[in-house]
Amino acid sequence: MKNAMPFPTSLSGAVAVDHVTVEQAIDRLERALAQAKAVAIRRDDTAVRFRGGVFRLVSSSNILGPISNGVLEVSPSANGVSVRYRVTFTQLLVIVTLMVGAFLGPFVMTELNIPRAGGLAILAFAWFWLFGGNFVLTRLRFPAFLVRSLARPLT
């Protein structure tokens, strides 16, 4: 029997960049996170921990908006560094579920003149659009954000 894919409340992966030392990489990641208005940026040896989320005064396109918290672990590689990342989406999960269930749900289920199955389908679509869309966009954008951040020298 195959293992089922767990519900995606976190995302992990790795990126590699050449011609950068571990110290340079950590400095650049801290700067990029600060510019993205991360909260509680903390350096732990060769890792950087941070919090993002929607409860910050940032635009809706902010790379850290959907991310509750994350850790970036930097290690040396043959020609540069490798950065393993793990980010979570728990805040987004709770907010989207509450928005769809508590606010949109009563309207769709009582005010629209459609069958119950249709209302549930609308709510499911709204939930997948809001949570799934943010998850997929972050999955595509976050590694590129890390690579750009690592390639940008400090000034």
Secondary structure as GFF3:
##gff-version 3
##sequence-region A 1 155
A	DSSP	beta_strand	10	18	.	.	.	ID=ss1
A	DSSP	alpha_helix	22	35	.	.	.	ID=ss2
A	DSSP	beta_strand	39	44	.	.	.	ID=ss3
A	DSSP	beta_strand	47	51	.	.	.	ID=ss4
A	DSSP	beta_strand	69	76	.	.	.	ID=ss5
A	DSSP	beta_strand	80	88	.	.	.	ID=ss6
A	DSSP	alpha_helix	90	98	.	.	.	ID=ss7
A	DSSP	pi_helix	99	104	.	.	.	ID=ss8
A	DSSP	alpha_helix	105	110	.	.	.	ID=ss9
A	DSSP	alpha_helix	116	127	.	.	.	ID=ss10
A	DSSP	pi_helix	128	132	.	.	.	ID=ss11
A	DSSP	alpha_helix	133	151	.	.	.	ID=ss12
###
